[in-house]
Amino acid sequence: MSDFMTRARAAEQAMRSVFPATPLQRNAHLSERYGADIWLKREDLSPVRSYKIRGAFNAMRKQQGQELFVCASAGNHAQGVAYMCKHLGVRGVIFMPVTTPQQKIQKTRIFGGDNIEIHLTGDYFDDTLAAAQSWCAEQGGHFLSPFDDDDVIEGQASLAVEIEEQLGRVPDHVVLPVGGGGMSSGVATWFGGRSHCLFVEPAGGACLRAALAAGHPVALDHVDTFVDGAAVGRIGEKPFELLKSRHLSDVLTLSEDRICVTMIEMLNVEGIVLEPAGALAVEAVGDVQSFVRGKTVVCVTSGGNFDFERLPEVKERAQRYSGVKKYFILRLPQRPGALKEFLGILGPEDDIARFEYMKKSARNFGSVLIGIETRKPENFMRLFAHLDEAGFTYTDITEDETLAQFVI
């Protein structure tokens, strides 16, 4: 056994004094869909509803005598550090982006209590990270990176130790979400060549793909913060050192809207609440269905810290991605019966979700913003064909991100 594996196993055994192993559950729904033996490693069921408590525990237990810990986090690492600060009776100063969901901020306060203080700064994680490191350099304390730390990586690898023990064997494939790379590099190092690892990133934060293409970590020009648990603009140096030999073909990228489809499905079908980053691994299996057929696959559901105030947005994005909801601008003739004519074109499965006049003072035509929900994507082909046949002028703006953000 390698030195890394020995340390990861020791970390896994030590953390049993704080929390039990998270469940490894076979999912019949996904197994049937993909023709594979699909298991979920439920990190969303840890005490802080993410795997981040592992790295925080391992790094902090090794800093005997340290009374002040400083960290930067988009939410989950913050909760892990806060939980351990209270457990160990030490002080923590936690920096979080201003854009962090309120649910994660509130839970961090609950876990840390009087042992922590929270600073909200920066719109993006990398800005928050710089602020935390600067504060730590001036005020002192031990800076605890969410991923770019050997002890944190080693602690995250403990979930791989559990997977192998709970399954009773090494899985054929392990699907891992990637943010800064701490968990994915730790798990991949544990399994080595014994199991095939697939890495999944959100399209708006594909820092591993960028680093592998360049041969070194690079800063992304822009980061989409929707998948807040994996929205990192630059992969960590230490994680990349462990992942640099991986092939680009093993790195999958998913759109933020597509991830929403899995979040809604897992909630409705399985009763499992996943945050966007937590749904990455589950959704990615669809991209490798033929590759994993008949194999044992473990998907790491990395977190379940989801603010239900975001549910309407998640549903909206899922519907738009699935093609069952569209928005378009309709030029409606200003004559009696025009609206009734349009309504008569709608099918039995078409519902109006939005109807708003954009130009109420037009003399001959009025521009109307229409939102339509339907049961099947193909219903829109029928609807648009009938609109064309009736001579209506319209513009589909569903995929026009700039216009859609402005008017929807």
ZIWO-V835807 format. One record per residue. RES is the residue in one small letter. D_FIRST is the distance of its C-alpha to the first C-alpha in Angstrom with 2 decimals. Layout:
res: [RES,RES]
d_first: [D_FIRST,D_FIRST]
This chain:
res: [m,s,d,f,m,t,r,a,r,a,a,e,q,a,m,r,s,v,f,p,a,t,p,l,q,r,n,a,h,l,s,e,r,y,g,a,d,i,w,l,k,r,e,d,l,s,p,v,r,s,y,k,i,r,g,a,f,n,a,m,r,k,q,q,g,q,e,l,f,v,c,a,s,a,g,n,h,a,q,g,v,a,y,m,c,k,h,l,g,v,r,g,v,i,f,m,p,v,t,t,p,q,q,k,i,q,k,t,r,i,f,g,g,d,n,i,e,i,h,l,t,g,d,y,f,d,d,t,l,a,a,a,q,s,w,c,a,e,q,g,g,h,f,l,s,p,f,d,d,d,d,v,i,e,g,q,a,s,l,a,v,e,i,e,e,q,l,g,r,v,p,d,h,v,v,l,p,v,g,g,g,g,m,s,s,g,v,a,t,w,f,g,g,r,s,h,c,l,f,v,e,p,a,g,g,a,c,l,r,a,a,l,a,a,g,h,p,v,a,l,d,h,v,d,t,f,v,d,g,a,a,v,g,r,i,g,e,k,p,f,e,l,l,k,s,r,h,l,s,d,v,l,t,l,s,e,d,r,i,c,v,t,m,i,e,m,l,n,v,e,g,i,v,l,e,p,a,g,a,l,a,v,e,a,v,g,d,v,q,s,f,v,r,g,k,t,v,v,c,v,t,s,g,g,n,f,d,f,e,r,l,p,e,v,k,e,r,a,q,r,y,s,g,v,k,k,y,f,i,l,r,l,p,q,r,p,g,a,l,k,e,f,l,g,i,l,g,p,e,d,d,i,a,r,f,e,y,m,k,k,s,a,r,n,f,g,s,v,l,i,g,i,e,t,r,k,p,e,n,f,m,r,l,f,a,h,l,d,e,a,g,f,t,y,t,d,i,t,e,d,e,t,l,a,q,f,v,i]
d_first: [0.00,3.82,6.66,8.21,6.21,6.58,10.10,10.84,10.28,12.39,14.88,15.27,16.02,18.37,20.33,21.37,24.00,25.55,25.35,24.09,21.70,23.71,24.83,23.54,26.87,28.02,31.02,33.72,35.91,33.44,32.11,35.70,36.58,33.83,33.49,29.78,27.63,27.43,25.53,25.95,23.40,26.15,25.32,29.11,29.12,27.26,29.65,30.47,30.35,27.56,23.85,24.91,24.91,21.10,21.03,24.16,22.90,19.71,21.65,24.62,22.95,21.66,25.28,26.75,30.52,30.88,33.91,34.27,31.97,33.22,31.97,33.29,32.75,34.44,34.05,30.72,28.90,32.15,32.06,28.53,29.54,32.86,31.35,29.09,32.02,34.10,31.39,30.71,34.39,34.07,36.07,35.08,36.99,36.10,37.45,37.90,39.79,43.36,42.62,40.00,41.09,42.92,40.78,37.71,39.82,41.31,38.06,36.62,39.72,39.40,35.76,36.42,39.97,41.57,38.30,38.26,40.67,40.51,41.83,42.62,42.86,42.50,42.90,39.52,36.09,35.95,39.26,37.98,34.88,37.19,39.43,36.67,35.31,38.90,39.66,36.60,37.56,41.05,40.49,37.20,34.24,30.59,30.25,27.59,26.92,26.41,23.74,23.77,21.68,18.06,18.11,19.87,17.45,14.55,16.90,17.87,14.36,14.67,16.98,14.39,12.48,15.97,16.83,14.22,15.16,18.83,19.12,17.32,15.83,14.88,18.25,19.88,20.82,20.21,23.23,22.85,25.78,25.77,27.71,26.45,23.00,20.94,19.85,19.71,17.55,15.06,14.94,14.97,12.02,9.94,11.30,11.39,13.42,12.84,15.72,18.78,19.51,23.15,24.36,27.75,30.13,33.71,36.27,37.50,34.19,32.33,30.72,27.53,29.80,32.02,29.26,27.82,31.42,32.19,28.97,28.70,29.25,32.92,35.19,36.77,40.56,40.80,38.64,39.77,38.96,39.47,35.75,35.39,31.75,30.78,33.80,32.23,34.06,31.31,27.56,25.63,24.74,21.15,20.50,22.30,20.23,17.23,19.63,21.98,20.81,21.57,24.81,27.92,28.45,25.50,27.24,30.01,32.87,35.06,38.44,38.99,41.75,39.64,37.02,39.95,40.63,37.28,37.80,41.21,40.09,37.17,39.63,42.45,40.66,37.66,38.82,35.67,36.38,34.24,34.80,35.00,31.42,30.30,32.17,30.71,27.93,30.34,33.09,30.95,30.31,33.93,33.35,30.83,32.50,33.03,29.51,27.86,30.53,29.29,25.66,23.57,23.60,22.39,24.56,23.75,27.11,26.38,29.54,32.84,34.84,37.89,41.37,43.80,46.45,44.62,45.02,48.32,46.82,43.81,46.23,48.48,45.77,44.45,48.01,48.75,45.60,46.34,49.88,51.65,53.05,55.03,57.28,60.28,63.44,66.56,70.01,72.19,75.93,78.04,80.36,80.98,78.74,76.00,73.39,74.44,74.09,70.54,69.61,71.07,68.62,65.59,64.09,63.58,59.86,60.42,60.49,61.62,58.98,60.71,64.33,65.66,68.61,67.62,71.22,73.73,76.71,76.57,79.96,79.08,75.35,72.79,69.11,67.01,63.27,62.17,58.87,58.48,55.91,55.90,54.02,53.09,52.62,55.21,57.88,58.09,59.18,62.12,62.90,62.98,65.02,67.59,67.69,68.39,71.03,72.72,72.80,70.59,68.91,65.36,62.20,58.70,56.79,53.63,51.50,53.39,50.95,53.33,56.33,54.44,53.09,56.63,58.55,56.11]
